[in-house]
Amino acid sequence: GALLFLSPASARTIRYRTGALDGEALEQLHEVTVPAARDHCMRTTRCVSFSFESPTTRFPADPVTAFFFSFSDWHIKENGAPSFVEDPMWHSYINTTREHEAVPQEILIVQEQLSKTSNTNNKLRGQGGGGLASVVERKLILLESLFYIAAPEQHKILAAPLIVHPAIALASSTAEDAAVRQSALKLLIVIGDTPDTGDILFDAGVFSAMKAIVQARGPEWDETSKSALDVISNICLHRSVNDKLRKAGAHMFLRDLLSEPG
């Protein structure tokens, strides 16, 4: 079910997304203006987001029916399904202060689903591989949810310690589907888009893992090895880990790549 988060009623910062939250609503209000709905969500400490239908504009002059929720748009339901539906006729506002507080707990929920899916994957392989396509699809949905959790700048430092190790494991596994590996690498790239996470990534073994992926490539650069190199490049951009990278031989590794023919 939906998680309930207690937050200061003064939380005012919100973000917008086209589409609708999908799940059990805390409540719904009829004949309410959008500003009044926003204020109501702010005053209701359990409210993280609200959605309303408006076919022509996100700023309707007429009152709407607003649905209020205790979770963000990247929340994953107990069955592993996303809780947000893209729909141009619907509009949603998410309280960024309250969703920030929910980040660690939400990540743990998604990781539990990923773990269950990986176990299912192993069982299917033992039975001859039937149904693996749906397992891959489920993993991609879960990894996409982690991506949306980690993408906001203010979430990265909270998300990184929880996400990095599982992402490395998926990205490094040759038993995983190429799309799953690519999605895990995309997650590492977005987490590395800030100097605040450089040490976390390096200490978790990201450089050595990405180096191994690049070195294991064939004669041609595929998307997996390119993305692994992108992860390394991201870390190298931040001076906070320069000494660690130098001691690990990153400069020699990159120099050798540059000297390769072609």
N, C-alpha and C positions, 0 to 999 in steps of 0.2 A: 504494500500500500504506500501511500504518499508519506513522506517524512515530514515531521513538524519541527519548525525551527523558531525559537524565541529570539527576537532581535529588537534593538531599540526602535521605538516608534518614530524616532527622528530620522530614520533612514529614508532619504529623499531621492538619491540618484537612481535613475531608471534608464533602461535601454529599450529600443524598439525592434521588433522582428515581424515580418509579414507571415501570417499563418496563425494556427490555433493550438493552444495547449490541449492535450488529450489525456483525460484521466478523471479521477474522482475530484470534483470541485469542493472547496470549502463551503462555498455559498454562491448564490447568484442574485444579482440585483436588477430589477426591471426599471425601465424609464429613468436611467441615470445618465448624466453627461460624462464624457470621458475624463475631464478634470476632476469631477466628483468621484469617479471610480478610482482614479489615481490616488486621491487623498484618502479614500476609504482603505485602499490596500496599504498605504503608508501607516495609517492608524491601527490597522489590524496586524498584530505582531506575528501571526502565523502566516500572513500573506507574503508570498514570494513573487507572484505574477498574476496577471489577469488578461483575459481575451474577450473580444467582442466582434460581432459581425457588422461590416459596413462595406457594401459592394463598390462604392465609388471613391472613398477617401478614408485615411486614417484619422482625420480631424472632422468627424461628422458634427454638424450643428445640432441635429436632432438627438434626443436621448436614445440610448442603446440598452441592450441587455448584456450585462457584464458578468463573466464567470471568473471566480477567484480561486487560486490554487496555492498549495503549500510547497510547490516545487518549481524548478527552473525548466527552461526549454530543452536542456540537455539531460534531464532526468531519464533514467531507464526504469521501466516497469519491472515487476517481479518476473514476468515471463520473458524478459529480455527485449521487449519491443520499445521503440522510442516513444516519448510522450509529447511529441510535437508533430503537427501535420502542416506541410506547406500548402497554403491556400490564399490566393490573392484577395479573396472576399473577407478574410479574417485578419485581425490585427492583435498583437500581443505586446504587453509591456512587462519587463522583468526588473525587479528591484535588485540592483547590483550589490548593494551592501549585504542583503540577506542571502543571495545566491553565493557570495564569497564565503560566508560562514558555512555553507553547506558543502563546499568543495571536498574536503577530506572524506566525509561520510559517503558522498555520492561516488567518489572514485572507488572506494572499497566495495560498494554495491556492484559496480560495473566489473571490477576485477573478479569478484565471486562468480559472476555470470560467465566471464571469460574462462575461468578455471573449469567450470562445469562443461562449457563448450569444448574445451581442449580434451577433457576426459571422454566426452562423446565422440570426438574425432578419433581418439585412439581405439575406442571400441569398434567404430565403423571400419577402420583400417584392418582390424583383426577379422572382420567379417567380409573382407573383400572390397571394401571401399564404397559400398552403397550409401547414398545420401550425403556424400561429402560436400556436394555443391551447396546444400542448405547450411551446412556447418560453416563453410567459408563465408557465406552471406551473413550469417549471424555474427561471426567474428568481426566482419567489416563494419557492421552496424554498431557493435560495441566499441570498436576502436574509433569510429567516427564520433561517438559520444564523448570518449576521452579527449579527442581532439578539440571539441567545442568547449569542454570544461577547461582545458589547459590554454586555449588560445588567448583569452584576455590577459593583458600584461599583469594585472594585479593577482591573477590566479597562478601564474607559473611557479613562483617560489613555494607555494603550498602544494601544488600538484607534482612537481618534479621528484621529490623523494619517494613518492608512492608509485609513480608511473614508470620511471626510468628503467628499473630492473626488469619488469615484465615486458616492456617494449624492446629492450635489448634481446631478451630471450626469443621473442617472436621474430624479430628482424634477422637474428643470426641462424635460425633454424632452417636448414635446407629441406626439412620435412613439411614445412608450411607452404601453402599456396603463394605464388609470387605476389598476388594482390594483397594478401595479408601481410607479407613482409614489407611491401611498399607502404602500406598504411601505418605500420609500426614505425618505419623510418620517417614518415611524414610527421608523426607524433614527436619523435626525437628532435626533428628540425624545428618545430614550432616551440618546443620547450627551450631550445637553445637560442631563441631569438631575443635574449636578454643577458646582460653580463651577470645578473644575479644568480643564474643557474649554472654557470661555467664550472665551478668547483664540484657541484653536485653531480653533473654529468661525467666529469673526468674521474672523480673518485669512485663512481659506479662502474667504471671500466668501459665507458663509451668509446674512447679513442682506440683502445686495443681491439674491441669488438668490431668497430667499423673498419679498422685497418685489415683485420682478418677477412672481412667480406670483400674488400677491394682486392686483396691479394689472391683470393680464391676465384676471381672472375675468369672467364674464358678470354680468348684473344680479342673479343669485342666487348666494349663497355655496354652492359645492359642497364635497365632502369634501377635495379637493386644496387649495383655497385656505384652508379652515379649518385644515387641518394645517400649512400653511405659516405661518399666523399663530401657531399653537401653538409652532412652532419659534422664531419671533422672541420670543414671550412667555417661553419658557424661558431664552433668553439674557438677556433684560431682568431676570430675577430675580436675576442674579448681579452684584454691584457691581464685580467685577473688570473688566468691559468697559463700564461706564457711560460713561466718557469717550469711548471709541471710538464707541459707539452714538450719543451726542449729536452728535459731529462728523459722523457719517454722516446725521444728520437723523432718527433713529429716533423721537424725541419728536414731531416735526412730522408724520411719517408716521402714527403711531398717533393723534395728535390729529385729523388729517383723517378717519381711519376712523371715529372716534367721532362726528364731526359729520355723517356721511352720513345721509340720511333712512332710517328703518326700522332 
